[in-house]
Amino acid sequence: MPVIDVNGKTYETDAEGYLINFDDWDMDVAKHIAQAEELEMTDNHWEIIKFLRAYYKYHQSSPNIRELTQAASDDLGEEKGKSPYLYDLFPEGPAQQGCKIAGLPQLFVDPNEHTVI
């Protein structure tokens, strides 16, 4: 199984670099993943990361983009739930890249059926 090393500690990831254990996450791990994703994190990024972690704790699942935009609009305000805002922060996909940095499990989408698995 792939791993990342942060501050002398090893964390298991899947093949795409998503943490295996949600509870392994901390700010140093998030910063490491963000750096690997070539993102310079701002307060706006961290707000969404914090939101994603709270969403996961409540729902026990990672949000797809539709769920993310709706929930962020409801909780953070309409402007912060808009896709352009979220894609500006996470250009590789807010539901994918944001969840990866937040330490959430990878969301699987069946490209043939356009449904979440």
N, C-alpha and C positions, 0 to 999 in steps of 0.2 A: 504494500500500500504506500502511495506517495506521502511525503511528509514535508513540513516546513520547519525551519529552526528559527526561533525568535528568542533573543536574550538567553541563549543556552538551554532552552527548553524545546522539545520536539512535539509537533502537533500533527496528527494524522489528517490527511485530506483525501478527497476522491481524485480521480484522474484529471479533473478540470480545476483543481485547487480549492474546492469548497471544503470547509472544515467538516469533519465527520461528527464531532461532538459539539453541540451547541454551547455547552457549558465551558468549553476550552477557550472561548472568545474573551479577549480583553482589548483595551485600546492599543496596546503594542502590537498585538496580532492584526488588528484592523489596519493599523498604519503600515505594517509589513505587506499585507495583501494589497492595500491601495497603492503602495509604491510599485509593487509588481504589476499592477494594472495601469501604471503611469498616470495616476491621479494625484493632484495636489489637493488635499482635503481642506475645506473651509468650514466655517460654522454652519453654512447651509447644508453641506454634505453630512456633517455630524448630526444635524437635526433629523435628516431622513434616515440615517443609520439607526439612531435611537428609536425612531418611529417604527422601522422595520423589525427591530428586536422586540419591541412591545407588541406589535402585531403578531409575530410568531408565538410569543408566550401566550397570548390570548387565544389564537386560533389553532395553534399547533400545526401550522402549515405556512409555507412561503407563499406570498401573494403573486398572482400573475399580474400583468400590467394593468388590466382593467380593475382588478381588486385594489391594486396599489393606488391608482389615481382616485378611485372613489373614496377609499378610506383616508387617504392623505387630504383630500378636499374636505371631508367631514371633520377631521381632527385638527388639521393645520391651516385650513383656509383654502378657498377655491383656487387661488393663484398657485399655491404650492402643490396642488394636486393635478395641475395641468401637465400633460405629456411633454410639451416643449421645455418647461421648467425642469422636470425630472431628467429628461434626456440631455439638457445642458450640463447637469451635474454628473450624470452617469451615461456617457455617450455610447457605451457598448450595450446599453439596455438597463434601465433602472431596476427592473425586476430581477435581472440576472446579475449584473455587476454590483448593484446596491446590496442585494442579498448575499453575495459572495463576501463583500467587505464586512457586512453585518454578522457574518458567521452562521447564516442560515443554510439549511440544506438546499441543494440544487433543485430547481423546479424543472420537471421533465415535461416536454411537450411533444406529442406525436405529430410530426410534420405532415403525415398523410391524413390525419383526422382533424387536425387543428384543435385537439383537446388536451387538457392537462392529464397526465398519468400520475 
